[in-house]
Amino acid sequence: MLTGLALAALVQVAYAQRYPSKAVTFVVPYPAGGTTDLTARIRRRKP
């Protein structure tokens, strides 16, 4: 039980960190210009 409480405390600390701290890379395994590629390009734009 003590181990569970310790892990719960660590999870709270992890959620407090800013995410993502580095750039995220999307890999789309389909050719350029397809529906999946266009969807990924639209989704990756910064707000």
C-alpha positions in Angstrom: 0.0 0.0 0.0 2.9 2.3 0.8 4.3 1.7 -2.6 1.0 2.6 -4.3 0.9 5.9 -2.4 4.5 6.7 -3.5 3.7 5.9 -7.1 0.6 8.1 -6.9 2.7 11.0 -5.6 5.1 10.6 -8.6 2.3 10.6 -11.1 1.1 13.9 -9.7 4.5 15.4 -10.2 4.6 14.1 -13.8 1.3 15.7 -14.7 2.6 19.1 -13.4 5.3 19.2 -16.1 4.7 21.1 -19.3 4.0 18.8 -22.2 5.5 18.5 -24.8 8.8 20.0 -23.8 10.3 19.1 -27.2 9.0 19.1 -30.8 6.8 16.1 -31.6 7.5 14.3 -34.9 4.6 12.8 -36.9 5.4 10.0 -39.3 2.7 9.3 -41.9 3.4 6.0 -43.6 1.5 6.9 -46.7 2.4 8.8 -49.9 2.4 12.6 -50.1 -0.9 14.1 -51.3 -3.2 11.4 -50.1 -6.1 11.9 -47.7 -4.0 10.6 -44.7 -1.1 13.0 -45.6 -3.4 16.0 -45.9 -5.2 15.2 -42.6 -1.8 14.9 -40.8 -0.6 18.2 -42.3 -3.8 20.0 -41.2 -3.6 18.5 -37.7 0.1 19.4 -37.2 -0.5 23.1 -37.6 0.1 25.1 -34.4 -3.0 26.9 -33.1 
